[in-house]
Each structure stands twice: as C-alpha cells, then as structure tokens.
Amino acid sequence: MVAIQDEQLNLFLEELRRPAVWPQSIQIYKHAENYLHRSEHKWPGMKFTVDCFPNFKACIMGPNLNDSNAIPRRSLRTYNLVANDVAALRRLLEIPGVIDWSKAAYFSAFSSELHDTLKLVCEQHGTTIGPTDRTDFAHVGFLINTKDVQPVTSGKTEQGLERPITLRPFSAADIPNVNRLWAFSGTPEGMAYLTYLQSHGFPNMAAYGADSEMVGFLICNSEMGLAAAHVSPEHRGRQLFQVMAFEWCKAMAAIGQTETFAFVANDNVASMKSLTRLGAKKVDDWKVSYVLFRPKNCDPADPLLAWYDVISNKN
C-alpha cells in the first residue's frame, strides 16, 4: 500500500490517464490535478491510496480522517475507486486503516465492474445498499469537451415557450434553496458542501425568472463534474437545462477546465437527450454504481445514514 505524496502527483496523473482505467478514473484525476495545479480548488483533507506505485492496479480516494480541515464531499466518508485488477482492489480494501469499516461509508460513482468485489468486502463488515436495490444507484457516464458544446437558440423554444431572462451563478443566499431541492442533499452536510463549493469558486449556474425567483440550477461538484441539475416543473420543456449547461461549460472553459463529465441514471432519458444535444459523448461501457455501506453495529446518529434516509424519502 502506498499513500501518494505531493512529489508523486505528476506521475500519478499520468497513470490515471492510462487506457486501462480512463475515463473511470476521471474523478480521482480531477482531484489530483487540482492538488497539483489549481490550489484554489484543492479539496481539504483528501488522500490517494494505491496498491503499489508506480504502475498501480487499484486506487482509493477518500478523506484523511486525521485531518481536522477535511471538508465533507456530500458526506465526510465519501470514497471513489478505480482499478484494472479486481483482486488488487480487494486486497487494498482489506488492508486495515484504508477504510474505517466501523462507520458508514458512501462509495460514489465507481465502475460497475468493481461492484461485486466491493460488495463482497463490505459484507464482511456490514450490509450495503446499491444498484441492485435502487435503480437510481446505477448510472452511465458522459464526457464533455467544454470548448465544443452547442448553444440553444435564444428567446423562445420550439414549443413557443419563453425562457427565464437571467442566467448567472447562484449566490450564497440561494444555497438553502438549492440544498432543499437537490435530490441527493437536504442535510446540514449538503449545506456545508455547497457552501464550500460556492465560496471557493467552483463554477455553478442558475436561471431566474422575471420576478427574480430561481427556477433552475446546476451544481459543479468537487471533482469538477456536472453533479446535479434541477428545473422547476412549470419551466420544463424549454430546454432550460441545456441553456444552463452551455453557460456552465463556458465558465468551466474559462478557468481551464476543458474536459468534464456527467453521470445520468439509466432511466433518465430526458437528461441523456439534453446532454447529447449539448455535445456530450455517452460512453456506453462506462457504467457506474453507487453504494452505501452500513456497519454491523450502526450508530443511528451517524449523519451519513440520516443523509441516506433523506434521499430515500425524496425518491
């Protein structure tokens, strides 16, 4: 086991771009890239653990729980995985201290090819909720070149519907409303996450109607990806998502983020069509899963489980 150090980040970035793990490694890549090149977007309290280095076969990105400055990514114990060898991943997961199996954990958007291995290890310590239990825990990946996206004709849509008149990043004052409407938040940890993203210049976008009411928003996550979008029901059918996404892509390109990504639930046909119109490329073999781990002796006061209960009630 090797914990990647600052002086190893250049080579680590090169290895994350290997065809054997790319684009499944893009979330870890973006975090490591920010550590090395974009200090304003460096996420506090992260660590990158690999089975060996160089030429790693398995990698886990997660919080350094000994760092008092660690900021929750949706929850404090959020992990990302990438591997081109499931046996190496299993060995890495089983090393004491890599994952704290005494507490709930959230494994976010990892290759579905790794799901069975992760579940096998998790079930030695507790239970899991994953893509076989919830359809919204199974997604497909899109890659987006932010300099090669397609605008939507301004003014009225094909249906003759007027679009909101103002597009701009949402402000700190909007965060409670964004947190309330975001399907995968609604908790104090979500507020902390969104507040850090907004206050540290992670691009976001929102749409406002004539009365200045926010009618849609788009969130950039800590991995510099398109994390979530919401459009008020009465404003759907106006291609508003694509309008916001186009402006967000321009903002991303302006800070040097020319390559980004999005994950879409397998049954969300409307979002897939919108991303395709935008110019995003669906990667058919990039299937991703999400897993929530519950330890055998679960602390009912664990905020991560409270977060899961919130999103369960929303879906």
NORJO-V773300 format. One record per residue. RES is the residue in one small letter. SS is DSSP state (2 for helix, 1 for strand, 0 for the rest). PSI is psi in whole degrees, -180 to 180 (* if undefined). D_LAST is the distance of its C-alpha to the last C-alpha in Angstrom with 2 decimals. Layout:
RES | SS | PSI | D_LAST
RES | SS | PSI | D_LAST
//
This chain:
m | 0 | 138 | 38.58
v | 1 | 131 | 39.02
a | 1 | 119 | 37.33
i | 0 | 131 | 37.75
q | 0 | 164 | 40.11
d | 2 | -41 | 40.56
e | 2 | -10 | 43.64
q | 2 | -2 | 41.76
l | 2 | -37 | 38.99
n | 2 | -50 | 40.91
l | 2 | -37 | 41.35
f | 2 | -43 | 37.82
l | 2 | -42 | 36.52
e | 2 | -43 | 38.83
e | 2 | -32 | 37.59
l | 2 | -18 | 33.91
r | 0 | 2 | 34.97
r | 0 | 142 | 36.54
p | 0 | -27 | 35.48
a | 0 | -21 | 34.61
v | 0 | -11 | 31.60
w | 0 | 139 | 30.95
p | 0 | 6 | 28.44
q | 0 | -21 | 26.30
s | 0 | 5 | 28.08
i | 2 | -35 | 27.35
q | 2 | -44 | 25.10
i | 2 | -41 | 27.85
y | 2 | -47 | 30.47
k | 2 | -39 | 29.18
h | 2 | -46 | 29.20
a | 2 | -39 | 32.67
e | 2 | -41 | 33.90
n | 2 | -37 | 32.98
y | 2 | -40 | 34.79
l | 2 | -39 | 37.84
h | 2 | -20 | 38.03
r | 0 | 81 | 35.75
s | 2 | -29 | 36.25
e | 2 | -21 | 34.37
h | 2 | 12 | 31.12
k | 0 | 125 | 31.99
w | 0 | 124 | 29.17
p | 0 | 139 | 30.76
g | 0 | 32 | 30.89
m | 1 | 154 | 29.97
k | 1 | 150 | 31.82
f | 1 | 119 | 32.24
t | 1 | 129 | 33.42
v | 1 | 162 | 34.96
d | 0 | -33 | 36.76
c | 0 | 164 | 39.93
f | 0 | 134 | 41.21
p | 0 | -176 | 42.28
n | 0 | 50 | 40.79
f | 0 | 153 | 37.66
k | 0 | -20 | 35.78
a | 1 | 144 | 32.67
c | 1 | 140 | 31.15
i | 1 | 125 | 28.59
m | 1 | 130 | 27.66
g | 1 | -175 | 26.46
p | 1 | 146 | 27.47
n | 0 | 99 | 31.01
l | 0 | -8 | 30.35
n | 0 | -3 | 34.02
d | 0 | 114 | 33.70
s | 0 | -14 | 33.36
n | 0 | 3 | 32.35
a | 0 | 136 | 29.18
i | 0 | 132 | 26.24
p | 0 | 139 | 22.63
r | 0 | 96 | 20.71
r | 0 | -55 | 17.19
s | 0 | 161 | 18.70
l | 0 | -37 | 22.40
r | 0 | 64 | 22.24
t | 1 | 133 | 20.65
y | 1 | 149 | 22.65
n | 1 | 144 | 23.30
l | 1 | 147 | 25.40
v | 1 | 143 | 27.77
a | 1 | 148 | 30.52
n | 0 | 13 | 32.88
d | 0 | 106 | 33.98
v | 2 | -30 | 31.56
a | 2 | -40 | 34.41
a | 2 | -38 | 34.97
l | 2 | -44 | 31.31
r | 2 | -45 | 31.48
r | 2 | -40 | 34.71
l | 2 | -43 | 33.32
l | 2 | -30 | 30.26
e | 2 | -6 | 32.72
i | 0 | 126 | 35.05
p | 1 | 134 | 34.95
g | 0 | -17 | 33.57
v | 0 | -45 | 31.61
i | 1 | 137 | 28.36
d | 0 | 97 | 28.36
w | 0 | -1 | 27.10
s | 0 | -7 | 27.55
k | 0 | 156 | 24.43
a | 0 | 149 | 20.76
a | 1 | 153 | 20.23
y | 1 | 119 | 17.71
f | 1 | 113 | 19.02
s | 1 | 127 | 17.74
a | 1 | 61 | 18.18
f | 1 | 162 | 21.24
s | 1 | 131 | 22.96
s | 2 | -21 | 21.59
e | 2 | -18 | 25.27
l | 2 | -4 | 25.16
h | 2 | -48 | 22.23
d | 2 | -38 | 24.50
t | 2 | -46 | 26.93
l | 2 | -46 | 24.47
k | 2 | -40 | 22.94
l | 2 | -44 | 26.55
v | 2 | -43 | 27.51
c | 2 | -41 | 24.46
e | 0 | -6 | 25.10
q | 0 | -20 | 28.59
h | 0 | -11 | 27.21
g | 1 | -144 | 24.03
t | 1 | 166 | 20.85
t | 1 | 155 | 18.07
i | 1 | 123 | 14.46
g | 0 | -157 | 14.40
p | 0 | -22 | 14.13
t | 0 | -13 | 15.61
d | 0 | -30 | 12.87
r | 0 | 127 | 9.72
t | 2 | -27 | 10.30
d | 2 | 5 | 8.63
f | 2 | 13 | 11.36
a | 1 | 119 | 14.01
h | 1 | 172 | 15.33
v | 1 | 149 | 18.72
g | 1 | 145 | 21.01
f | 1 | 141 | 22.93
l | 1 | 142 | 26.10
i | 1 | 124 | 27.20
n | 1 | 110 | 30.79
t | 0 | -12 | 30.57
k | 0 | 1 | 34.15
d | 0 | 54 | 33.54
v | 0 | 159 | 30.77
q | 0 | 127 | 31.21
p | 0 | 164 | 31.21
v | 0 | 139 | 30.13
t | 0 | 132 | 32.97
s | 0 | 166 | 33.13
g | 0 | -131 | 33.19
k | 1 | 153 | 31.82
t | 0 | 177 | 29.47
e | 0 | -27 | 30.60
q | 0 | 2 | 29.15
g | 0 | 17 | 31.36
l | 0 | 136 | 28.62
e | 1 | 140 | 29.56
r | 0 | 159 | 27.55
p | 0 | 155 | 27.21
i | 0 | -15 | 30.48
t | 1 | 130 | 29.68
l | 1 | 129 | 28.06
r | 1 | 163 | 28.39
p | 0 | 142 | 26.73
f | 0 | 153 | 24.69
s | 0 | 174 | 26.69
a | 2 | -33 | 26.33
a | 2 | -24 | 26.06
d | 2 | -15 | 22.86
i | 2 | -43 | 21.05
p | 2 | -38 | 19.66
n | 2 | -41 | 18.07
v | 2 | -46 | 16.79
n | 2 | -38 | 15.36
r | 2 | -38 | 13.65
l | 2 | -22 | 12.08
w | 0 | 122 | 11.36
a | 0 | -28 | 7.73
f | 0 | 33 | 9.40
s | 0 | -134 | 11.71
g | 0 | 14 | 12.56
t | 0 | 166 | 15.16
p | 2 | -36 | 18.96
e | 2 | -37 | 18.91
g | 2 | -39 | 16.87
m | 2 | -44 | 19.56
a | 2 | -41 | 22.27
y | 2 | -52 | 20.97
l | 2 | -38 | 20.71
t | 2 | -42 | 24.02
y | 2 | -44 | 25.78
l | 2 | -47 | 24.65
q | 2 | -41 | 25.80
s | 2 | -16 | 28.99
h | 0 | 19 | 30.08
g | 0 | 19 | 29.97
f | 0 | 123 | 27.03
p | 0 | 135 | 26.72
n | 0 | 176 | 23.87
m | 1 | 147 | 23.89
a | 1 | 158 | 22.94
a | 1 | 140 | 23.98
y | 1 | 139 | 25.55
g | 0 | -176 | 26.79
a | 0 | -27 | 30.30
d | 0 | 14 | 29.53
s | 0 | 12 | 28.31
e | 0 | 134 | 24.75
m | 1 | 124 | 22.25
v | 1 | -1 | 20.38
g | 1 | 155 | 18.97
f | 1 | 162 | 18.99
l | 1 | 132 | 19.10
i | 1 | 131 | 19.06
c | 1 | 130 | 21.58
n | 0 | -179 | 20.86
s | 0 | -17 | 23.61
e | 0 | 10 | 24.26
m | 0 | 31 | 25.21
g | 0 | 168 | 22.47
l | 1 | 100 | 20.13
a | 1 | -42 | 17.10
a | 1 | 155 | 14.76
a | 1 | 152 | 15.35
h | 1 | 137 | 14.24
v | 1 | 130 | 16.21
s | 0 | 140 | 16.29
p | 2 | -39 | 15.80
e | 2 | -8 | 19.50
h | 2 | 8 | 20.62
r | 0 | 159 | 19.00
g | 0 | 9 | 21.61
r | 0 | 12 | 23.96
q | 0 | 31 | 23.38
l | 2 | -36 | 22.46
f | 2 | -47 | 20.40
q | 2 | -37 | 23.53
v | 2 | -48 | 25.76
m | 2 | -42 | 23.98
a | 2 | -38 | 23.78
f | 2 | -45 | 27.49
e | 2 | -37 | 28.49
w | 2 | -42 | 26.47
c | 2 | -40 | 28.26
k | 2 | -42 | 31.56
a | 2 | -38 | 30.87
m | 2 | -46 | 30.04
a | 2 | -34 | 33.21
a | 2 | -24 | 35.21
i | 0 | 14 | 34.59
g | 0 | 6 | 35.39
q | 0 | 84 | 31.92
t | 0 | -10 | 32.73
e | 1 | 122 | 30.39
t | 1 | -169 | 26.65
f | 1 | 168 | 23.53
a | 1 | 149 | 19.91
f | 1 | 136 | 17.25
v | 1 | 134 | 15.09
a | 1 | 144 | 12.57
n | 0 | -30 | 14.83
d | 0 | 8 | 13.42
n | 0 | 76 | 13.33
v | 2 | -38 | 16.85
a | 2 | -44 | 17.17
s | 2 | -36 | 16.82
m | 2 | -42 | 19.17
k | 2 | -41 | 21.65
s | 2 | -43 | 21.59
l | 2 | -38 | 22.30
t | 2 | -42 | 25.00
r | 2 | -35 | 26.61
l | 2 | -31 | 26.62
g | 0 | 3 | 28.61
a | 0 | 151 | 26.22
k | 1 | 116 | 27.11
k | 1 | 131 | 24.67
v | 1 | 101 | 25.89
d | 1 | -33 | 25.42
d | 1 | 13 | 26.17
w | 1 | 76 | 23.95
k | 1 | 134 | 20.97
v | 1 | 151 | 18.95
s | 1 | 159 | 16.92
y | 1 | 141 | 15.11
v | 1 | 134 | 15.97
l | 1 | 126 | 15.60
f | 1 | 132 | 18.92
r | 1 | 122 | 19.72
p | 1 | 163 | 23.50
k | 0 | -45 | 25.44
n | 0 | 83 | 26.38
c | 0 | 133 | 23.20
d | 0 | 113 | 23.69
p | 0 | -17 | 21.24
a | 0 | 3 | 21.87
d | 0 | 122 | 20.81
p | 2 | -28 | 18.76
l | 2 | -39 | 16.95
l | 2 | -35 | 15.58
a | 2 | -40 | 14.75
w | 2 | -44 | 12.82
y | 2 | -41 | 10.84
d | 2 | -38 | 10.28
v | 2 | -51 | 9.13
i | 2 | -28 | 6.41
s | 2 | -39 | 5.49
n | 2 | -21 | 5.63
k | 2 | -18 | 3.80
n | 0 | * | 0.00
//
